[in-house]
Amino acid sequence: MSGPPSQIRLLLVEDVPQVAQYVRGLLNAQQAIRLIDVVTDGGRAAAQVQQLRPDVVIVDWLLQGRTKGARVVEVLRDGGLHIPVIALTVPQSPVEPDPAVGIAAVISMPFSGFELVNVVNAVHQAASSANGTSRSRVVAVFAPKGGVGKTTISFNLAVALAVQGQRTCLVDACLQFGDLRSLLKVPGDAPSILDLPTDRIGESDLADVLWRDPSGIDILLAPPRVELAEMVSVRDIDKVLSLLRRVYEVVVIDMPPALGDVSLAILDATDTILEIVTYDSTTIRNTLAVADAFRAIGYPAGKIRYVVNRADSAGGIAPGDLARALGRAPDHAIVSDGKLVMQSNNEGVPFVLASPDAQISRDVAMVASALLEAPAPAAARR
């Protein structure tokens, strides 16, 4: 399983290997904070902050290289990224917290893991409140059965969110068959998640790999061949989603129907699971089986939203019977429009742009609006 999606991404600027190892050892014993890199040269700190987009930076005030800790703090303060900085020092060289010069807090060696986590948490929360920022929204579109329109909804939902002013990334997590790659007629040699670095991932790495769709969204594609899916690990997913949260306002993930280690790592990291249901007895049965699994995992009921696709094609199943089977009324409904959907999919364009006044387009736009109107997530919860 992945670590908690609320992890704070920490960058350490430290040129003494023993100190870096000390900090790393303290953080290994907990899951709230993830050390994404150790920068040993103060002169490279600003570039790494720009690339890796950490949530918090710790700078050794006593850096011994050409660029001292005070200069690093000054450069980061003037860089405009508004990332809180903690100065690391020793009692013999006291430093005072001073937001005016870019020091949000000070931690003095030696310190315990409890002290380190508390300081990092405190400055992160204070910075988020002061900047009026919140975590981006990560939405997984999931169905426990194929053929229910999940990929089409994922694509059009992402575009609808972009139309509503959100910087949006769509992730194809159908790693074996690359559903979005097929839907959008993407060339076979287009980059995929496998083209990202295996170690540290920066924003420039994303820029080189993401497919920029004419609809206005960025797409992280699945591998181009079935056998390559095995090369994507839970660790890869953790790194990618952590950075996407920093760069995008909304991340939409098109999920596969199976629940494996990678799929569960993604679902753990999401704020909302949009589960697609249709008036089909097999789909309903599978949905109930997955609901049991989600309860056993510990997902709160509010994390899952049911979306009835083809809501005007009941097929003999009454809406009330569906609600009773689910244990609650579905949260959203999307009507069917076979002709528009088929034509749009064949052309690789979103129907929400091709025909925005169609009822199906308005339904998807309403789902997008409801996601944005919900309270901004402080973190996804298990």
DRENDO-1510 file (C-alpha; in Angstrom, 1 decimal, always signed):
<recs>
REC; n; res; u; v; w
REC; 1; MET; +0.0; +0.0; +0.0 .
REC; 2; SER; +1.1; +3.6; -0.5 .
REC; 3; GLY; +1.8; +6.0; +2.2 .
REC; 4; PRO; -0.9; +8.5; +3.2 .
REC; 5; PRO; -1.7; +11.0; +0.5 .
REC; 6; SER; -1.5; +13.8; +3.0 .
REC; 7; GLN; +2.3; +13.5; +3.1 .
REC; 8; ILE; +4.2; +16.8; +3.2 .
REC; 9; ARG; +7.0; +16.9; +0.6 .
REC; 10; LEU; +10.2; +18.1; +2.3 .
REC; 11; LEU; +13.4; +19.2; +0.7 .
REC; 12; LEU; +16.6; +19.4; +2.8 .
REC; 13; VAL; +19.5; +21.7; +1.9 .
REC; 14; GLU; +22.4; +20.1; +3.8 .
REC; 15; ASP; +26.0; +19.6; +3.0 .
REC; 16; VAL; +27.0; +17.5; +6.0 .
REC; 17; PRO; +26.3; +13.9; +5.2 .
REC; 18; GLN; +25.9; +12.9; +8.9 .
REC; 19; VAL; +23.2; +15.5; +9.4 .
REC; 20; ALA; +21.4; +14.5; +6.3 .
REC; 21; GLN; +21.5; +10.9; +7.4 .
REC; 22; TYR; +20.2; +11.9; +10.8 .
REC; 23; VAL; +17.2; +13.7; +9.4 .
REC; 24; ARG; +16.5; +10.9; +7.0 .
REC; 25; GLY; +16.6; +8.3; +9.8 .
REC; 26; LEU; +14.1; +10.3; +11.8 .
REC; 27; LEU; +11.7; +10.6; +8.9 .
REC; 28; ASN; +12.0; +6.9; +8.1 .
REC; 29; ALA; +10.1; +6.1; +11.3 .
REC; 30; GLN; +6.9; +8.1; +10.2 .
REC; 31; GLN; +4.7; +8.6; +7.2 .
REC; 32; ALA; +3.5; +12.2; +7.5 .
REC; 33; ILE; +6.5; +13.7; +5.8 .
REC; 34; ARG; +8.4; +12.5; +2.8 .
REC; 35; LEU; +12.0; +13.6; +2.2 .
REC; 36; ILE; +12.1; +14.1; -1.6 .
REC; 37; ASP; +15.7; +15.1; -2.0 .
REC; 38; VAL; +18.8; +16.3; -0.2 .
REC; 39; VAL; +20.6; +19.3; -1.9 .
REC; 40; THR; +24.3; +19.4; -0.9 .
REC; 41; ASP; +25.1; +22.6; -2.7 .
REC; 42; GLY; +23.3; +25.8; -1.5 .
REC; 43; GLY; +23.8; +27.3; -5.0 .
REC; 44; ARG; +21.5; +24.7; -6.5 .
REC; 45; ALA; +18.8; +25.0; -3.9 .
REC; 46; ALA; +16.6; +27.5; -5.7 .
REC; 47; ALA; +16.7; +25.4; -9.0 .
REC; 48; GLN; +15.7; +22.2; -7.1 .
REC; 49; VAL; +12.9; +24.0; -5.3 .
REC; 50; GLN; +11.6; +25.2; -8.6 .
REC; 51; GLN; +11.8; +21.8; -10.1 .
REC; 52; LEU; +10.6; +19.6; -7.3 .
REC; 53; ARG; +8.0; +22.0; -5.8 .
REC; 54; PRO; +8.4; +20.8; -2.1 .
REC; 55; ASP; +5.9; +21.8; +0.5 .
REC; 56; VAL; +8.6; +22.8; +3.0 .
REC; 57; VAL; +12.3; +23.4; +2.8 .
REC; 58; ILE; +14.8; +22.9; +5.6 .
REC; 59; VAL; +18.1; +24.9; +5.1 .
REC; 60; ASP; +21.2; +24.3; +7.2 .
REC; 61; TRP; +22.1; +27.8; +8.3 .
REC; 62; LEU; +25.7; +26.8; +8.7 .
REC; 63; LEU; +26.2; +25.6; +5.1 .
REC; 64; GLN; +30.0; +25.4; +4.5 .
REC; 65; GLY; +30.0; +25.9; +0.7 .
REC; 66; ARG; +30.2; +29.1; -1.2 .
REC; 67; THR; +26.5; +29.8; -0.8 .
REC; 68; LYS; +25.7; +30.1; +2.9 .
REC; 69; GLY; +22.4; +29.3; +4.5 .
REC; 70; ALA; +21.4; +33.0; +4.9 .
REC; 71; ARG; +21.9; +33.5; +1.1 .
REC; 72; VAL; +19.8; +30.4; +0.3 .
REC; 73; VAL; +17.0; +31.7; +2.4 .
REC; 74; GLU; +17.2; +35.1; +0.8 .
REC; 75; VAL; +17.1; +33.6; -2.7 .
REC; 76; LEU; +14.1; +31.4; -1.8 .
REC; 77; ARG; +12.3; +34.3; -0.3 .
REC; 78; ASP; +12.7; +36.4; -3.4 .
REC; 79; GLY; +11.9; +33.5; -5.7 .
REC; 80; GLY; +8.1; +34.0; -5.5 .
REC; 81; LEU; +7.2; +30.4; -4.8 .
REC; 82; HIS; +6.0; +31.1; -1.2 .
REC; 83; ILE; +7.4; +27.8; +0.2 .
REC; 84; PRO; +8.0; +28.0; +4.0 .
REC; 85; VAL; +11.7; +27.6; +5.1 .
REC; 86; ILE; +12.9; +26.2; +8.3 .
REC; 87; ALA; +16.4; +27.1; +9.4 .
REC; 88; LEU; +18.5; +24.3; +10.9 .
REC; 89; THR; +21.2; +25.4; +13.3 .
REC; 90; VAL; +22.9; +24.5; +16.6 .
REC; 91; PRO; +22.6; +26.2; +20.0 .
REC; 92; GLN; +26.0; +27.9; +19.6 .
REC; 93; SER; +24.7; +29.7; +16.5 .
REC; 94; PRO; +21.1; +30.8; +17.4 .
REC; 95; VAL; +18.8; +32.0; +14.7 .
REC; 96; GLU; +15.5; +33.7; +15.2 .
REC; 97; PRO; +12.4; +33.0; +13.2 .
REC; 98; ASP; +11.6; +36.0; +11.0 .
REC; 99; PRO; +9.1; +35.7; +8.2 .
REC; 100; ALA; +10.2; +39.0; +6.8 .
REC; 101; VAL; +13.6; +37.5; +5.9 .
REC; 102; GLY; +12.1; +34.2; +4.9 .
REC; 103; ILE; +12.5; +32.1; +8.0 .
REC; 104; ALA; +9.2; +30.5; +9.1 .
REC; 105; ALA; +10.7; +28.5; +11.9 .
REC; 106; VAL; +14.0; +27.3; +13.4 .
REC; 107; ILE; +15.0; +23.9; +14.6 .
REC; 108; SER; +18.2; +23.3; +16.6 .
REC; 109; MET; +20.3; +20.2; +16.6 .
REC; 110; PRO; +19.9; +17.8; +18.2 .
REC; 111; PHE; +16.2; +17.3; +17.8 .
REC; 112; SER; +13.9; +14.3; +18.0 .
REC; 113; GLY; +11.7; +12.9; +15.3 .
REC; 114; PHE; +8.7; +14.2; +17.2 .
REC; 115; GLU; +10.1; +17.7; +17.2 .
REC; 116; LEU; +11.0; +17.6; +13.6 .
REC; 117; VAL; +7.5; +16.4; +12.5 .
REC; 118; ASN; +5.8; +19.0; +14.7 .
REC; 119; VAL; +7.8; +21.9; +13.3 .
REC; 120; VAL; +7.4; +20.8; +9.6 .
REC; 121; ASN; +3.6; +20.3; +10.2 .
REC; 122; ALA; +3.2; +23.6; +11.9 .
REC; 123; VAL; +4.9; +25.7; +9.2 .
REC; 124; HIS; +3.2; +23.8; +6.4 .
REC; 125; GLN; -0.3; +24.4; +7.9 .
REC; 126; ALA; +0.5; +28.1; +8.7 .
REC; 127; ALA; +1.7; +28.7; +5.1 .
REC; 128; SER; -1.4; +27.0; +3.6 .
REC; 129; SER; -3.6; +29.2; +5.8 .
REC; 130; ALA; -1.7; +32.4; +5.1 .
REC; 131; ASN; -1.7; +31.8; +1.3 .
REC; 132; GLY; -5.3; +30.7; +1.2 .
REC; 133; THR; -4.1; +27.6; -0.6 .
REC; 134; SER; -5.4; +24.1; -0.4 .
REC; 135; ARG; -4.6; +20.8; -1.8 .
REC; 136; SER; -5.6; +20.1; -5.3 .
REC; 137; ARG; -8.4; +17.7; -5.9 .
REC; 138; VAL; -7.7; +14.2; -7.0 .
REC; 139; VAL; -10.6; +12.3; -8.5 .
REC; 140; ALA; -10.6; +8.7; -9.5 .
REC; 141; VAL; -13.2; +7.6; -12.0 .
REC; 142; PHE; -13.8; +3.9; -11.3 .
REC; 143; ALA; -16.1; +1.1; -12.3 .
REC; 144; PRO; -15.9; -2.6; -11.4 .
REC; 145; LYS; -17.0; -3.6; -14.8 .
REC; 146; GLY; -15.9; -2.6; -18.3 .
REC; 147; GLY; -18.3; -1.2; -20.9 .
REC; 148; VAL; -20.0; +1.4; -18.7 .
REC; 149; GLY; -18.5; +4.5; -20.3 .
REC; 150; LYS; -15.9; +5.1; -17.6 .
REC; 151; THR; -13.1; +6.3; -20.0 .
REC; 152; THR; -15.4; +8.6; -22.0 .
REC; 153; ILE; -16.7; +10.1; -18.7 .
REC; 154; SER; -13.2; +10.6; -17.4 .
REC; 155; PHE; -12.1; +12.5; -20.5 .
REC; 156; ASN; -15.1; +14.7; -20.7 .
REC; 157; LEU; -15.1; +15.3; -17.0 .
REC; 158; ALA; -11.5; +16.5; -17.1 .
REC; 159; VAL; -12.3; +18.8; -20.1 .
REC; 160; ALA; -15.4; +20.1; -18.3 .
REC; 161; LEU; -13.3; +21.0; -15.2 .
REC; 162; ALA; -10.8; +22.8; -17.5 .
REC; 163; VAL; -13.7; +24.7; -19.0 .
REC; 164; GLN; -14.6; +25.8; -15.5 .
REC; 165; GLY; -11.2; +27.4; -15.1 .
REC; 166; GLN; -9.3; +24.5; -13.4 .
REC; 167; ARG; -5.8; +23.6; -14.5 .
REC; 168; THR; -6.5; +19.9; -15.1 .
REC; 169; CYS; -4.4; +16.8; -15.7 .
REC; 170; LEU; -6.0; +13.5; -16.8 .
REC; 171; VAL; -4.1; +10.3; -15.9 .
REC; 172; ASP; -4.6; +7.0; -17.8 .
REC; 173; ALA; -4.3; +4.4; -15.0 .
REC; 174; CYS; -5.5; +1.6; -17.3 .
REC; 175; LEU; -1.9; +0.6; -17.6 .
REC; 176; GLN; -2.3; -2.5; -19.7 .
REC; 177; PHE; -4.5; -1.3; -22.4 .
REC; 178; GLY; -4.1; +2.5; -22.4 .
REC; 179; ASP; -7.7; +3.3; -23.0 .
REC; 180; LEU; -7.1; +7.0; -23.4 .
REC; 181; ARG; -4.3; +6.4; -25.9 .
REC; 182; SER; -6.8; +4.6; -28.0 .
REC; 183; LEU; -9.7; +7.0; -27.5 .
REC; 184; LEU; -7.6; +10.1; -28.5 .
REC; 185; LYS; -5.7; +8.4; -31.4 .
REC; 186; VAL; -2.4; +9.2; -29.7 .
REC; 187; PRO; +0.7; +8.0; -31.7 .
REC; 188; GLY; +2.2; +4.8; -30.4 .
REC; 189; ASP; +5.5; +6.5; -29.7 .
REC; 190; ALA; +4.0; +9.3; -27.6 .
REC; 191; PRO; +5.7; +9.4; -24.1 .
REC; 192; SER; +4.0; +7.6; -21.2 .
REC; 193; ILE; +4.4; +7.4; -17.4 .
REC; 194; LEU; +7.4; +5.1; -18.1 .
REC; 195; ASP; +9.3; +8.0; -19.5 .
REC; 196; LEU; +9.4; +9.8; -16.2 .
REC; 197; PRO; +12.6; +9.4; -14.2 .
REC; 198; THR; +12.8; +6.5; -11.8 .
REC; 199; ASP; +14.3; +8.6; -9.0 .
REC; 200; ARG; +13.3; +12.2; -8.5 .
REC; 201; ILE; +10.5; +13.7; -10.7 .
REC; 202; GLY; +10.5; +17.5; -11.4 .
REC; 203; GLU; +8.0; +19.7; -13.1 .
REC; 204; SER; +10.2; +19.9; -16.2 .
REC; 205; ASP; +10.1; +16.1; -16.4 .
REC; 206; LEU; +6.3; +16.2; -16.5 .
REC; 207; ALA; +6.4; +18.9; -19.3 .
REC; 208; ASP; +8.5; +16.5; -21.4 .
REC; 209; VAL; +6.1; +13.6; -21.0 .
REC; 210; LEU; +2.6; +14.9; -20.8 .
REC; 211; TRP; +0.4; +14.8; -23.9 .
REC; 212; ARG; -1.2; +18.2; -24.5 .
REC; 213; ASP; -4.6; +17.6; -25.8 .
REC; 214; PRO; -6.3; +20.3; -28.1 .
REC; 215; SER; -9.2; +20.3; -25.6 .
REC; 216; GLY; -7.0; +22.2; -23.1 .
REC; 217; ILE; -6.0; +19.5; -20.6 .
REC; 218; ASP; -2.7; +17.6; -20.0 .
REC; 219; ILE; -2.7; +13.9; -20.1 .
REC; 220; LEU; -0.3; +11.4; -18.6 .
REC; 221; LEU; -0.6; +8.3; -20.8 .
REC; 222; ALA; -0.4; +4.7; -20.0 .
REC; 223; PRO; +2.5; +2.5; -21.4 .
REC; 224; PRO; +2.1; +1.8; -25.2 .
REC; 225; ARG; +2.2; -2.0; -24.8 .
REC; 226; VAL; +0.4; -4.5; -22.5 .
REC; 227; GLU; +3.6; -6.1; -21.1 .
REC; 228; LEU; +5.0; -2.7; -20.1 .
REC; 229; ALA; +2.3; -2.2; -17.4 .
REC; 230; GLU; +4.3; -4.4; -15.0 .
REC; 231; MET; +7.1; -1.8; -15.0 .
REC; 232; VAL; +4.9; +0.8; -13.2 .
REC; 233; SER; +5.2; +0.4; -9.4 .
REC; 234; VAL; +3.3; +1.7; -6.4 .
REC; 235; ARG; +6.4; +3.9; -5.7 .
REC; 236; ASP; +6.1; +5.4; -9.2 .
REC; 237; ILE; +2.4; +6.2; -8.5 .
REC; 238; ASP; +3.2; +7.8; -5.2 .
REC; 239; LYS; +5.8; +10.1; -6.7 .
REC; 240; VAL; +3.7; +11.1; -9.7 .
REC; 241; LEU; +0.6; +11.9; -7.8 .
REC; 242; SER; +2.5; +13.8; -5.2 .
REC; 243; LEU; +3.9; +16.1; -7.9 .
REC; 244; LEU; +0.7; +16.4; -9.8 .
REC; 245; ARG; -1.0; +17.6; -6.7 .
REC; 246; ARG; +1.5; +20.4; -6.6 .
REC; 247; VAL; +1.2; +21.4; -10.2 .
REC; 248; TYR; -2.5; +21.0; -11.0 .
REC; 249; GLU; -5.7; +22.2; -9.4 .
REC; 250; VAL; -7.6; +19.0; -10.4 .
REC; 251; VAL; -6.2; +15.5; -11.3 .
REC; 252; VAL; -8.7; +13.1; -12.9 .
REC; 253; ILE; -7.7; +9.5; -13.0 .
REC; 254; ASP; -9.2; +6.9; -15.4 .
REC; 255; MET; -9.0; +3.7; -13.4 .
REC; 256; PRO; -9.0; +0.1; -14.5 .
REC; 257; PRO; -11.8; -2.2; -13.3 .
REC; 258; ALA; -9.5; -4.5; -11.3 .
REC; 259; LEU; -8.3; -3.8; -7.8 .
REC; 260; GLY; -4.5; -4.6; -7.5 .
REC; 261; ASP; -1.7; -3.0; -5.6 .
REC; 262; VAL; -1.2; -0.1; -8.0 .
REC; 263; SER; -5.0; +0.6; -8.3 .
REC; 264; LEU; -5.4; +0.6; -4.5 .
REC; 265; ALA; -2.4; +2.9; -4.1 .
REC; 266; ILE; -4.2; +5.3; -6.5 .
REC; 267; LEU; -7.5; +5.0; -4.7 .
REC; 268; ASP; -5.8; +5.6; -1.4 .
REC; 269; ALA; -4.4; +8.8; -2.7 .
REC; 270; THR; -7.6; +10.2; -4.1 .
REC; 271; ASP; -10.0; +12.6; -2.5 .
REC; 272; THR; -13.1; +11.4; -4.3 .
REC; 273; ILE; -13.9; +8.1; -6.1 .
REC; 274; LEU; -16.6; +8.6; -8.8 .
REC; 275; GLU; -17.9; +5.1; -9.2 .
REC; 276; ILE; -19.8; +4.6; -12.5 .
REC; 277; VAL; -23.0; +2.5; -12.2 .
REC; 278; THR; -25.5; +1.5; -15.0 .
REC; 279; TYR; -28.9; -0.2; -14.9 .
REC; 280; ASP; -27.3; -3.6; -15.4 .
REC; 281; SER; -27.5; -6.4; -13.0 .
REC; 282; THR; -23.9; -7.5; -13.4 .
REC; 283; THR; -22.6; -4.0; -12.9 .
REC; 284; ILE; -24.8; -3.5; -9.8 .
REC; 285; ARG; -23.6; -6.9; -8.3 .
REC; 286; ASN; -19.9; -5.9; -8.9 .
REC; 287; THR; -20.6; -2.5; -7.4 .
REC; 288; LEU; -21.9; -4.0; -4.2 .
REC; 289; ALA; -18.9; -6.4; -4.0 .
REC; 290; VAL; -16.6; -3.4; -4.3 .
REC; 291; ALA; -18.5; -1.5; -1.7 .
REC; 292; ASP; -17.8; -4.3; +0.8 .
REC; 293; ALA; -14.1; -4.1; -0.1 .
REC; 294; PHE; -14.0; -0.4; +0.3 .
REC; 295; ARG; -15.6; -0.6; +3.7 .
REC; 296; ALA; -13.1; -3.3; +4.7 .
REC; 297; ILE; -10.3; -1.1; +3.6 .
REC; 298; GLY; -11.7; +1.8; +5.7 .
REC; 299; TYR; -12.8; +4.3; +3.0 .
REC; 300; PRO; -15.4; +6.6; +4.4 .
REC; 301; ALA; -18.7; +6.6; +2.7 .
REC; 302; GLY; -18.3; +10.3; +1.7 .
REC; 303; LYS; -15.2; +9.4; -0.4 .
REC; 304; ILE; -17.4; +7.5; -2.9 .
REC; 305; ARG; -19.9; +9.2; -5.2 .
REC; 306; TYR; -22.1; +7.1; -7.4 .
REC; 307; VAL; -22.7; +8.3; -10.9 .
REC; 308; VAL; -25.5; +6.6; -12.9 .
REC; 309; ASN; -24.5; +6.6; -16.5 .
REC; 310; ARG; -27.1; +6.1; -19.2 .
REC; 311; ALA; -29.6; +7.1; -16.5 .
REC; 312; ASP; -32.5; +7.2; -19.0 .
REC; 313; SER; -31.9; +3.6; -20.0 .
REC; 314; ALA; -33.2; +1.7; -16.9 .
REC; 315; GLY; -33.6; -1.6; -18.7 .
REC; 316; GLY; -36.3; -2.8; -16.4 .
REC; 317; ILE; -34.6; -1.9; -13.1 .
REC; 318; ALA; -36.4; +0.9; -11.2 .
REC; 319; PRO; -34.4; +3.8; -9.9 .
REC; 320; GLY; -35.7; +3.0; -6.4 .
REC; 321; ASP; -34.4; -0.6; -6.7 .
REC; 322; LEU; -31.0; +0.7; -7.6 .
REC; 323; ALA; -30.9; +3.1; -4.7 .
REC; 324; ARG; -31.9; +0.3; -2.3 .
REC; 325; ALA; -29.2; -1.9; -3.7 .
REC; 326; LEU; -26.6; +0.8; -3.2 .
REC; 327; GLY; -27.9; +1.7; +0.2 .
REC; 328; ARG; -28.3; +5.3; -0.8 .
REC; 329; ALA; -29.5; +7.4; -3.7 .
REC; 330; PRO; -26.9; +7.9; -6.5 .
REC; 331; ASP; -25.1; +11.3; -6.3 .
REC; 332; HIS; -25.2; +12.1; -10.0 .
REC; 333; ALA; -26.9; +11.0; -13.2 .
REC; 334; ILE; -25.7; +11.3; -16.8 .
REC; 335; VAL; -28.1; +10.5; -19.7 .
REC; 336; SER; -27.3; +8.5; -22.7 .
REC; 337; ASP; -26.7; +10.0; -26.1 .
REC; 338; GLY; -25.3; +7.2; -28.3 .
REC; 339; LYS; -25.0; +9.1; -31.5 .
REC; 340; LEU; -23.1; +12.1; -30.0 .
REC; 341; VAL; -20.9; +9.9; -27.9 .
REC; 342; MET; -20.0; +7.6; -30.7 .
REC; 343; GLN; -19.2; +10.4; -33.1 .
REC; 344; SER; -17.2; +12.3; -30.6 .
REC; 345; ASN; -15.2; +9.2; -29.6 .
REC; 346; ASN; -14.5; +8.3; -33.2 .
REC; 347; GLU; -13.2; +11.8; -33.8 .
REC; 348; GLY; -11.2; +11.9; -30.5 .
REC; 349; VAL; -12.9; +15.0; -29.3 .
REC; 350; PRO; -14.9; +15.6; -26.1 .
REC; 351; PHE; -18.6; +15.9; -26.5 .
REC; 352; VAL; -18.7; +18.6; -23.8 .
REC; 353; LEU; -16.9; +20.8; -26.4 .
REC; 354; ALA; -18.4; +19.4; -29.5 .
REC; 355; SER; -22.0; +19.9; -28.3 .
REC; 356; PRO; -22.0; +21.8; -24.9 .
REC; 357; ASP; -25.8; +22.3; -25.0 .
REC; 358; ALA; -26.6; +18.6; -25.2 .
REC; 359; GLN; -28.1; +17.1; -22.1 .
REC; 360; ILE; -25.3; +14.7; -21.6 .
REC; 361; SER; -22.8; +17.5; -21.8 .
REC; 362; ARG; -24.8; +19.5; -19.2 .
REC; 363; ASP; -24.9; +16.5; -16.9 .
REC; 364; VAL; -21.1; +16.1; -17.0 .
REC; 365; ALA; -20.7; +19.8; -16.4 .
REC; 366; MET; -22.9; +19.5; -13.4 .
REC; 367; VAL; -20.8; +16.7; -12.0 .
REC; 368; ALA; -17.7; +18.9; -12.5 .
REC; 369; SER; -19.4; +21.8; -10.7 .
REC; 370; ALA; -20.4; +19.6; -7.8 .
REC; 371; LEU; -16.8; +18.4; -7.4 .
REC; 372; LEU; -15.6; +22.0; -7.2 .
REC; 373; GLU; -18.4; +23.1; -4.9 .
REC; 374; ALA; -17.5; +20.5; -2.3 .
REC; 375; PRO; -15.2; +21.6; +0.5 .
REC; 376; ALA; -11.6; +21.7; -0.6 .
REC; 377; PRO; -9.8; +18.6; +0.7 .
REC; 378; ALA; -7.3; +19.0; +3.5 .
REC; 379; ALA; -6.1; +15.5; +2.5 .
REC; 380; ALA; -7.5; +12.3; +1.2 .
REC; 381; ARG; -8.4; +9.9; +3.9 .
REC; 382; ARG; -8.2; +6.1; +4.2 .
</recs>
